[in-house]
């Protein structure tokens, strides 16, 4: 289970490093910018990026923090 405080630590890191949320179901969500998240008490909203414009859309997924197993940093494309 992920706590809101732990997730805030990833979202507010300086400098920000993109990360991936791993759910118990096996699904993953990539967070490439801190504004893609809205962290609530027991869940998190992950906003989607439009692949064609690279901008956030009005679409999001609600994820239970209780079902979030882990977080891992995404590797830079330049490495």
C-alpha positions, -999 to 999 in steps of 0.1 A, spaced: 0 0 0 12 34 -9 8 64 14 -1 99 3 30 112 20 53 88 1 37 96 -32 40 133 -25 77 128 -20 81 115 -55 59 142 -70 76 171 -52 112 159 -56 137 185 -68 146 179 -95 116 159 -105 123 125 -119 96 107 -139 82 76 -122 59 46 -127 31 35 -104 28 -3 -102 -6 -16 -92 -15 -50 -76 -34 -59 -109 -2 -55 -129 -12 -22 -145 12 6 -145 9 44 -149 38 66 -160 40 100 -144 62 122 -165 53 156 -149 42 164 -113 11 182 -126 -1 148 -139 -11 139 -103 -37 149 -79 -30 131 -46 -60 126 -24 -64 109 10 -69 73 -2 -65 76 -40 -47 95 -67 -59 109 -100 -35 103 -128 -41 126 -158 -34 114 -193 -11 129 -218 -23 133 -254 4 115 -275 -1 137 -305 3 171 -287 22 161 -256 -3 180 -235 -25 169 -206 -61 162 -214 -92 162 -193 -91 125 -190 -78 108 -159 -78 75 -140 -86 72 -103 -63 48 -85 -67 35 -50 -35 40 -30 -44 7 -12 -39 -11 -45 -7 6 -54 22 -17 -47 53 2 -56 69 32 -74 99 30 -97 118 58 -115 117 58 -153 150 58 -170 159 88 -191 157 84 -229 192 98 -231 208 70 -211 
